[in-house]
Amino acid sequence: IRLAAAVRIPTVSTTNFAQTDTAQFGRFVVFLQQSFPRVRRQLTRQTFNTYGLLYEWRGSNPALKPVLLLGHYDVVPVQPGSLAQWQQPPFAGRTAGGYLYGRGTLDDKMSVLGTLEAVEYLLGTGLRPERTVLLAFGQDEETLGQRGAAAIAAASCSAAWACGPLGSRCRSRARAHPDRRSSPTAEPAGQPRKAMRWCPSSTRWSTASS
């Protein structure tokens, strides 16, 4: 099954990003592209810091605000010396006794794969949602999500700022975090910050500076 195959890709987050085996994250992204061909063909996809993923399933009614479904596909490391405590190897993706074992089966590749399985199936039925559906999958939730979730959230904040009633909330959040420009996902200090703005009136994302 696809979830078992996903578990076999050791997308392990490390606090020191320089020590992260990013090749495994690249493998996982390719795996998703190959495993869900309808999603690949019919949804638009944007990446954040290479491995953070945001899919857009365009709805038929641009007046409706989009709904956002979340997940992450990174996992925590296996503690050295703990393998003997595992009933099955952590990255083997084995099924035993009716259970799938492995790192990420519950936290949180199950959510990512389950969401994509559902969308792939619904695309096969010809369904088009009335409301736009966004799928956001982070690559570093286990290490605070600065490269994935924070970058995607910043795009959503810019969308609200530009097009919706949540703008004041985003401005307050920006004031509360004055170091935002120095985060790993921001543009260098003194440079205009690029963001993706969701504008219901135009039913699309557009690159903008703020």
C-alpha positions as a Markdown table, in Angstrom:
| # | Residue | x | y | z |
|---|---|---|---|---|
| 1 | Ile | 0.0 | 0.0 | 0.0 |
| 2 | Arg | 1.1 | 3.6 | -0.6 |
| 3 | Leu | 1.3 | 4.5 | 3.1 |
| 4 | Ala | 3.7 | 1.6 | 3.7 |
| 5 | Ala | 5.8 | 2.8 | 0.8 |
| 6 | Ala | 5.8 | 6.3 | 2.3 |
| 7 | Val | 7.0 | 5.0 | 5.7 |
| 8 | Arg | 9.9 | 3.4 | 3.9 |
| 9 | Ile | 11.3 | 6.8 | 3.0 |
| 10 | Pro | 13.1 | 8.1 | 6.1 |
| 11 | Thr | 12.2 | 11.8 | 6.0 |
| 12 | Val | 13.8 | 12.5 | 9.4 |
| 13 | Ser | 13.9 | 16.1 | 10.7 |
| 14 | Thr | 16.9 | 17.3 | 12.6 |
| 15 | Thr | 17.2 | 20.4 | 14.7 |
| 16 | Asn | 20.4 | 21.3 | 12.8 |
| 17 | Phe | 19.1 | 21.6 | 9.3 |
| 18 | Ala | 22.6 | 21.1 | 7.8 |
| 19 | Gln | 22.5 | 17.5 | 9.2 |
| 20 | Thr | 19.2 | 16.7 | 7.5 |
| 21 | Asp | 19.3 | 14.2 | 4.7 |
| 22 | Thr | 17.3 | 16.3 | 2.3 |
| 23 | Ala | 17.7 | 13.6 | -0.5 |
| 24 | Gln | 15.0 | 11.6 | 1.4 |
| 25 | Phe | 12.6 | 14.6 | 1.3 |
| 26 | Gly | 13.2 | 14.9 | -2.5 |
| 27 | Arg | 12.4 | 11.2 | -2.8 |
| 28 | Phe | 9.2 | 11.6 | -0.9 |
| 29 | Val | 8.1 | 14.5 | -3.1 |
| 30 | Val | 8.8 | 12.5 | -6.2 |
| 31 | Phe | 6.9 | 9.5 | -4.6 |
| 32 | Leu | 3.8 | 11.7 | -4.2 |
| 33 | Gln | 4.0 | 12.9 | -7.7 |
| 34 | Gln | 4.2 | 9.3 | -9.0 |
| 35 | Ser | 1.6 | 7.9 | -6.7 |
| 36 | Phe | -1.2 | 10.4 | -7.2 |
| 37 | Pro | -1.3 | 11.1 | -11.0 |
| 38 | Arg | -4.7 | 12.8 | -11.0 |
| 39 | Val | -3.6 | 15.2 | -8.2 |
| 40 | Arg | -0.4 | 15.9 | -10.2 |
| 41 | Arg | -2.3 | 16.7 | -13.4 |
| 42 | Gln | -5.4 | 18.5 | -12.0 |
| 43 | Leu | -4.2 | 20.4 | -9.0 |
| 44 | Thr | -1.7 | 23.2 | -9.0 |
| 45 | Arg | 1.2 | 22.8 | -6.6 |
| 46 | Gln | 3.6 | 25.3 | -5.1 |
| 47 | Thr | 6.7 | 24.5 | -3.1 |
| 48 | Phe | 8.1 | 26.4 | -0.1 |
| 49 | Asn | 11.8 | 26.0 | 0.7 |
| 50 | Thr | 11.9 | 23.1 | -1.9 |
| 51 | Tyr | 10.0 | 20.5 | 0.2 |
| 52 | Gly | 7.0 | 22.3 | 1.7 |
| 53 | Leu | 4.0 | 21.6 | -0.5 |
| 54 | Leu | 0.8 | 23.5 | -1.1 |
| 55 | Tyr | -1.8 | 22.1 | -3.6 |
| 56 | Glu | -4.8 | 24.0 | -4.8 |
| 57 | Trp | -8.0 | 22.3 | -6.0 |
| 58 | Arg | -9.9 | 25.1 | -7.6 |
| 59 | Gly | -13.5 | 25.4 | -6.6 |
| 60 | Ser | -16.4 | 26.5 | -8.8 |
| 61 | Asn | -17.5 | 29.4 | -6.6 |
| 62 | Pro | -14.7 | 32.0 | -6.3 |
| 63 | Ala | -16.8 | 34.0 | -3.8 |
| 64 | Leu | -16.3 | 31.3 | -1.1 |
| 65 | Lys | -13.2 | 31.3 | 1.0 |
| 66 | Pro | -10.9 | 28.3 | 0.6 |
| 67 | Val | -10.7 | 25.5 | 3.1 |
| 68 | Leu | -7.2 | 24.3 | 4.2 |
| 69 | Leu | -6.3 | 20.7 | 5.0 |
| 70 | Leu | -3.0 | 20.2 | 6.8 |
| 71 | Gly | -0.4 | 17.5 | 7.4 |
| 72 | His | 3.3 | 17.0 | 7.7 |
| 73 | Tyr | 5.5 | 14.2 | 6.4 |
| 74 | Asp | 8.7 | 14.6 | 8.4 |
| 75 | Val | 9.4 | 12.3 | 11.4 |
| 76 | Val | 11.6 | 12.4 | 14.5 |
| 77 | Pro | 14.8 | 10.4 | 14.6 |
| 78 | Val | 15.1 | 7.0 | 16.0 |
| 79 | Gln | 17.1 | 7.2 | 19.3 |
| 80 | Pro | 20.4 | 5.4 | 19.1 |
| 81 | Gly | 20.4 | 2.1 | 20.9 |
| 82 | Ser | 16.5 | 1.8 | 20.8 |
| 83 | Leu | 16.1 | -0.5 | 17.8 |
| 84 | Ala | 15.7 | -3.5 | 20.1 |
| 85 | Gln | 12.6 | -2.0 | 21.6 |
| 86 | Trp | 10.8 | -1.8 | 18.2 |
| 87 | Gln | 8.5 | -4.7 | 17.3 |
| 88 | Gln | 9.3 | -4.0 | 13.7 |
| 89 | Pro | 12.1 | -1.9 | 12.1 |
| 90 | Pro | 11.1 | 1.8 | 12.1 |
| 91 | Phe | 11.4 | 2.4 | 8.4 |
| 92 | Ala | 10.5 | -1.1 | 7.0 |
| 93 | Gly | 6.8 | -0.3 | 6.5 |
| 94 | Arg | 5.8 | -3.8 | 7.5 |
| 95 | Thr | 2.4 | -5.1 | 8.2 |
| 96 | Ala | 1.9 | -7.7 | 11.0 |
| 97 | Gly | -1.2 | -8.8 | 12.8 |
| 98 | Gly | -3.3 | -6.4 | 10.8 |
| 99 | Tyr | -1.2 | -3.4 | 11.8 |
| 100 | Leu | 1.2 | -1.3 | 9.7 |
| 101 | Tyr | 4.4 | -0.5 | 11.7 |
| 102 | Gly | 6.8 | 2.3 | 11.1 |
| 103 | Arg | 7.8 | 5.8 | 11.9 |
| 104 | Gly | 5.2 | 8.2 | 10.5 |
| 105 | Thr | 2.3 | 5.8 | 10.3 |
| 106 | Leu | 0.3 | 7.9 | 12.8 |
| 107 | Asp | 2.4 | 11.1 | 13.0 |
| 108 | Asp | 1.8 | 12.2 | 10.3 |
| 109 | Lys | 2.2 | 10.5 | 7.0 |
| 110 | Met | -1.2 | 8.9 | 7.5 |
| 111 | Ser | -2.8 | 12.4 | 7.3 |
| 112 | Val | -0.8 | 13.3 | 4.2 |
| 113 | Leu | -1.5 | 10.0 | 2.4 |
| 114 | Gly | -5.1 | 9.8 | 3.5 |
| 115 | Thr | -5.8 | 13.3 | 2.3 |
| 116 | Leu | -4.2 | 12.6 | -1.1 |
| 117 | Glu | -6.0 | 9.2 | -1.4 |
| 118 | Ala | -9.3 | 10.9 | -0.9 |
| 119 | Val | -8.6 | 13.7 | -3.4 |
| 120 | Glu | -7.3 | 11.2 | -6.0 |
| 121 | Tyr | -10.5 | 9.2 | -5.6 |
| 122 | Leu | -12.8 | 12.2 | -5.9 |
| 123 | Leu | -11.0 | 13.5 | -8.9 |
| 124 | Gly | -11.6 | 10.1 | -10.5 |
| 125 | Thr | -15.4 | 10.6 | -10.0 |
| 126 | Gly | -15.2 | 14.0 | -11.8 |
| 127 | Leu | -16.1 | 15.9 | -8.7 |
| 128 | Arg | -15.3 | 19.6 | -8.6 |
| 129 | Pro | -15.8 | 21.2 | -5.2 |
| 130 | Glu | -17.8 | 24.4 | -4.9 |
| 131 | Arg | -15.2 | 25.8 | -2.4 |
| 132 | Thr | -11.5 | 25.8 | -3.3 |
| 133 | Val | -9.6 | 23.2 | -1.3 |
| 134 | Leu | -5.9 | 23.8 | -0.3 |
| 135 | Leu | -3.7 | 21.0 | 0.9 |
| 136 | Ala | -0.6 | 22.1 | 2.9 |
| 137 | Phe | 2.0 | 19.5 | 3.8 |
| 138 | Gly | 5.0 | 20.6 | 5.8 |
| 139 | Gln | 8.5 | 19.1 | 5.8 |
| 140 | Asp | 9.8 | 20.2 | 9.3 |
| 141 | Glu | 6.9 | 20.2 | 11.8 |
| 142 | Glu | 8.9 | 18.1 | 14.2 |
| 143 | Thr | 11.5 | 20.9 | 14.4 |
| 144 | Leu | 9.1 | 23.8 | 14.8 |
| 145 | Gly | 8.1 | 24.1 | 11.1 |
| 146 | Gln | 10.0 | 27.3 | 10.2 |
| 147 | Arg | 10.8 | 26.1 | 6.6 |
| 148 | Gly | 7.4 | 24.5 | 5.9 |
| 149 | Ala | 4.4 | 25.6 | 7.9 |
| 150 | Ala | 5.7 | 29.0 | 8.8 |
| 151 | Ala | 6.4 | 29.8 | 5.1 |
| 152 | Ile | 2.9 | 28.6 | 4.0 |
| 153 | Ala | 1.3 | 30.5 | 6.9 |
| 154 | Ala | 3.1 | 33.6 | 5.9 |
| 155 | Ala | 1.6 | 33.2 | 2.4 |
| 156 | Ser | -1.9 | 32.9 | 3.9 |
| 157 | Cys | -1.3 | 35.9 | 6.1 |
| 158 | Ser | -0.3 | 38.0 | 3.0 |
| 159 | Ala | -3.5 | 36.7 | 1.3 |
| 160 | Ala | -5.6 | 37.9 | 4.2 |
| 161 | Trp | -3.8 | 41.2 | 4.3 |
| 162 | Ala | -4.3 | 41.8 | 0.6 |
| 163 | Cys | -7.8 | 40.5 | 0.0 |
| 164 | Gly | -9.7 | 39.6 | 3.2 |
| 165 | Pro | -11.1 | 40.8 | 6.5 |
| 166 | Leu | -8.3 | 39.0 | 8.5 |
| 167 | Gly | -5.8 | 41.7 | 7.5 |
| 168 | Ser | -5.8 | 43.4 | 10.8 |
| 169 | Arg | -5.1 | 40.1 | 12.5 |
| 170 | Cys | -2.1 | 39.5 | 10.3 |
| 171 | Arg | -0.8 | 43.0 | 10.9 |
| 172 | Ser | -1.0 | 42.4 | 14.6 |
| 173 | Arg | 0.8 | 39.1 | 14.3 |
| 174 | Ala | 3.5 | 40.8 | 12.3 |
| 175 | Arg | 4.0 | 43.4 | 15.0 |
| 176 | Ala | 4.2 | 40.7 | 17.6 |
| 177 | His | 7.0 | 39.0 | 15.8 |
| 178 | Pro | 9.4 | 41.8 | 14.7 |
| 179 | Asp | 12.2 | 39.3 | 13.9 |
| 180 | Arg | 10.1 | 37.7 | 11.2 |
| 181 | Arg | 12.4 | 39.0 | 8.4 |
| 182 | Ser | 15.4 | 37.2 | 9.9 |
| 183 | Ser | 13.6 | 33.8 | 9.9 |
| 184 | Pro | 14.9 | 31.1 | 7.6 |
| 185 | Thr | 11.8 | 31.5 | 5.3 |
| 186 | Ala | 12.0 | 35.3 | 4.9 |
| 187 | Glu | 13.8 | 37.4 | 2.4 |
| 188 | Pro | 17.1 | 39.1 | 3.5 |
| 189 | Ala | 16.7 | 42.2 | 5.7 |
| 190 | Gly | 16.1 | 45.3 | 3.6 |
| 191 | Gln | 14.6 | 43.3 | 0.7 |
| 192 | Pro | 10.9 | 43.3 | -0.2 |
| 193 | Arg | 9.3 | 40.2 | 1.1 |
| 194 | Lys | 7.8 | 38.0 | -1.6 |
| 195 | Ala | 4.5 | 36.2 | -0.7 |
| 196 | Met | 1.7 | 34.3 | -2.4 |
| 197 | Arg | -1.6 | 36.1 | -2.1 |
| 198 | Trp | -4.9 | 34.2 | -2.3 |
| 199 | Cys | -7.5 | 36.6 | -3.8 |
| 200 | Pro | -11.0 | 35.1 | -3.9 |
| 201 | Ser | -12.0 | 37.7 | -6.5 |
| 202 | Ser | -9.4 | 36.5 | -9.0 |
| 203 | Thr | -9.5 | 32.8 | -7.9 |
| 204 | Arg | -5.8 | 32.4 | -8.1 |
| 205 | Trp | -2.5 | 32.8 | -6.2 |
| 206 | Ser | -0.2 | 35.6 | -7.4 |
| 207 | Thr | 3.3 | 36.6 | -6.4 |
| 208 | Ala | 3.5 | 39.9 | -4.7 |
| 209 | Ser | 5.9 | 42.0 | -2.6 |
| 210 | Ser | 5.0 | 43.5 | 0.8 |
